[in-house]
């Protein structure tokens, strides 16, 4: 399974926020649909939000792939990703962290998965 981790990009944007190079409004700009997905199907984390410090941080998974057709980019639960993995040959899944309290959002990870993907 090919995985890309975006922690360095996250650290960079948080460093810019702390130095005043970007404002909280710039980084806490989650679209209402993203916040809704986080609230309703997002996976709770034990981590605190890196901006506001609250515990409202959720992970939302978005699959994209040719075989998904009109369901491309629909948010899914982790169990649903597992089901897709057993049915589809290959797709990319994007993991986004979202704070329900301040609307912080950041791409955390992406990975390629499916039946034909080694790993």
C-alpha positions in Angstrom: 0.0 0.0 0.0 1.6 3.3 -1.1 1.1 6.0 1.6 1.9 9.7 1.6 2.1 11.4 5.0 1.5 15.1 5.2 2.8 15.8 8.7 5.6 18.0 7.5 3.2 20.2 5.6 1.0 20.4 8.7 3.9 21.4 10.9 4.9 24.1 8.4 1.4 25.7 8.4 1.2 25.5 12.2 4.6 27.2 12.4 3.4 29.9 10.1 0.2 30.4 12.2 2.3 30.7 15.4 4.6 33.2 13.8 1.7 35.3 12.6 2.4 34.7 8.9 -1.1 33.3 8.4 -4.2 34.0 10.5 -6.5 31.5 12.2 -9.2 32.4 9.7 -6.9 31.2 6.9 -6.4 27.7 8.5 -9.7 27.2 10.2 -11.8 27.4 7.0 -13.4 23.9 6.7 -16.3 23.8 4.3 -19.6 23.3 6.0 -20.0 19.9 4.2 -16.6 18.8 5.5 -17.6 19.7 9.1 -20.9 17.9 8.6 -19.1 14.8 7.4 -16.7 15.0 10.4 -19.6 15.4 12.8 -21.7 12.6 11.4 -19.3 9.9 10.2 -15.8 11.2 11.2 -13.7 9.0 13.4 -12.9 10.4 16.8 -9.2 10.8 17.7 -7.5 11.0 21.0 -5.5 14.0 19.8 -6.3 17.6 20.6 -6.8 20.2 17.8 -3.4 21.8 17.1 -5.1 25.2 16.8 -7.7 25.5 19.5 -6.6 22.6 21.8 -10.1 21.1 22.1 -10.9 17.4 21.7 -13.3 17.9 18.7 -10.8 16.4 16.2 -12.2 13.9 13.7 -10.8 12.0 10.7 -12.8 11.8 7.5 -11.9 9.4 4.7 -12.6 10.2 1.0 -12.1 7.5 -1.6 -11.4 8.3 -5.3 -11.1 5.8 -8.1 -12.3 4.9 -11.5 -14.5 2.1 -10.3 -16.3 4.3 -7.8 -17.9 6.2 -10.6 -20.6 8.6 -9.2 -19.5 7.8 -5.6 -16.1 9.4 -6.1 -15.2 11.6 -3.2 -18.1 10.6 -0.9 -17.0 10.5 2.7 -16.8 7.0 4.2 -16.3 5.3 7.5 -13.2 3.2 8.0 -15.3 0.0 7.8 -16.7 1.1 4.5 -13.2 1.7 3.2 -12.5 -1.9 4.2 -15.5 -3.1 2.2 -14.4 -1.1 -0.9 -10.9 -2.5 -0.5 -12.3 -6.1 -0.9 -14.5 -5.1 -3.9 -12.4 -2.7 -6.0 -9.1 -3.2 -7.7 -7.5 0.1 -6.8 -8.5 3.5 -5.4 -6.9 6.3 -3.5 -8.1 7.3 0.0 -7.5 10.7 1.4 -7.7 11.2 5.2 -8.6 14.7 6.4 -8.5 15.8 10.1 -11.3 18.3 11.0 -11.9 20.1 14.3 -15.6 20.4 15.1 -14.9 23.4 17.4 -12.7 25.8 15.3 -13.0 24.3 11.7 -9.3 23.5 11.4 -8.8 21.0 8.6 -5.8 19.5 7.0 -5.0 16.6 4.8 -3.2 14.1 7.0 -2.5 11.2 4.7 -3.3 9.6 1.4 -2.9 6.0 0.4 -3.5 3.7 -2.5 -5.4 0.5 -1.7 -7.7 -2.2 -3.2 -7.5 -5.8 -4.3 -4.6 -5.3 -6.8 -2.5 -3.2 -4.4 0.3 -5.1 -2.7 0.7 -4.5 1.0 
